[in-house]
Structures are given as structure tokens and as C-alpha cells.
Amino acid sequence: MSLTEEEKKKIEEEERVRAEARSKYDKPTIIEATGKKWKKMSAIGIVATIIGFLFIIGSFTNNSPGAGVFGSILFVVGGCMYIWSKLGAWWYHR
């Protein structure tokens, strides 16, 4: 049983229409893989680092060594939190 040229063209047209419909609607859904835990830790680390830096700058202008020590500790802890969050997100693929 052989198909006529008209039937072949009709089948090819139907396949083309189906392929266009698939390409339009079957696109993969992109989701974010990083978990909220790691994002929260990253945000806290960034904020702590910035606040620590501001305390360090403020200790120079106000001649307050206590603020400088607090700012330095906050700066280091915030930086470590940020790095830890990035490593954790990478390690656990979340």
C-alpha cells in the first residue's frame, strides 16, 4: 500500500504542525536549584559584612577602638558566612 504524493504532503504538514506545537509548549521549566537556607545565609553574610565594614570606617572617624574590634569581627564572620553559604549550595546542589 503506497501513499500518493498528496497524502505524503498532508502527513508531512501534520508532522510539521505537531513539531511546532511541541516546540512552543514543551519547553523545559527552569527552576532555581539553590535552597532558601543557603540564600538566607548568603544574604545575612553580605549584610553582616557591610555593617562590619561600616563599623570599621566609623571607628576611624570617631576614634573608637571598641567599634573597630566589633566591626572587624562582624566583617570576618559575615564574610565566612557568605563563603560557607556558597560552598554549601555547591556541595549539596541546592
C-alpha positions as CSV (number, residue, x, y, z in Angstrom):
1,M,0.0,0.0,0.0
2,S,1.7,3.1,-1.3
3,L,0.8,6.7,-0.4
4,T,0.1,9.2,-3.0
5,E,2.0,12.5,-3.2
6,E,-1.0,14.4,-1.8
7,E,-1.2,12.1,1.2
8,K,2.5,12.3,1.8
9,K,2.3,16.1,1.8
10,K,-0.6,16.1,4.1
11,I,1.2,13.8,6.6
12,E,4.4,16.0,6.4
13,E,2.3,19.1,7.0
14,E,0.6,17.5,10.1
15,E,4.0,16.5,11.4
16,R,5.4,20.0,10.9
17,V,2.4,21.5,12.8
18,R,2.8,19.0,15.6
19,A,6.5,19.8,15.9
20,E,5.8,23.5,16.1
21,A,3.2,22.9,18.8
22,R,5.7,20.7,20.8
23,S,8.5,23.3,20.5
24,K,6.2,26.0,21.7
25,Y,4.7,24.2,24.7
26,D,7.2,21.5,25.7
27,K,10.0,23.8,26.7
28,P,11.6,22.8,30.0
29,T,10.6,24.7,33.0
30,I,13.6,26.4,34.6
31,I,13.7,26.3,38.3
32,E,16.1,27.7,40.8
33,A,18.1,25.0,42.4
34,T,19.6,27.0,45.3
35,G,17.7,26.3,48.6
36,K,16.3,29.1,50.7
37,K,18.6,28.1,53.6
38,W,21.6,28.9,51.5
39,K,20.2,32.1,50.1
40,K,19.2,33.3,53.6
41,M,22.7,32.6,54.9
42,S,24.3,34.4,51.9
43,A,22.1,37.5,52.5
44,I,22.9,37.6,56.2
45,G,26.6,37.2,55.4
46,I,26.5,40.1,52.9
47,V,24.6,42.4,55.3
48,A,26.9,41.5,58.2
49,T,30.0,42.2,56.1
50,I,28.7,45.6,55.0
51,I,27.7,46.5,58.6
52,G,31.1,45.4,59.9
53,F,32.8,47.4,57.2
54,L,30.8,50.5,58.2
55,F,31.7,49.9,61.9
56,I,35.4,49.7,60.9
57,I,35.2,53.0,59.0
58,G,33.2,54.6,61.8
59,S,35.8,53.6,64.4
60,F,38.5,55.6,62.4
61,T,36.4,58.7,62.3
62,N,35.1,58.5,65.9
63,N,38.4,57.2,67.4
64,S,36.5,54.3,69.0
65,P,38.6,51.1,69.2
66,G,35.7,49.0,70.5
67,A,33.6,49.7,67.4
68,G,36.6,48.8,65.3
69,V,37.0,45.4,67.0
70,F,33.3,44.7,66.8
71,G,33.3,45.8,63.1
72,S,36.3,43.6,62.4
73,I,34.7,40.5,64.0
74,L,31.4,41.2,62.2
75,F,33.2,41.7,58.9
76,V,35.1,38.4,59.2
77,V,32.0,36.4,60.4
78,G,29.9,37.9,57.6
79,G,32.5,37.0,55.0
80,C,32.8,33.5,56.4
81,M,29.0,33.1,56.3
82,Y,28.9,34.2,52.7
83,I,31.6,31.8,51.7
84,W,30.1,29.0,53.7
85,S,26.7,29.5,52.0
86,K,28.2,29.4,48.5
87,L,30.2,26.3,49.4
88,G,27.1,24.6,51.0
89,A,24.9,25.4,48.0
90,W,27.5,24.0,45.7
91,W,28.2,20.9,47.8
92,Y,24.6,19.9,48.3
93,H,23.5,21.1,44.8
94,R,20.7,23.2,46.3
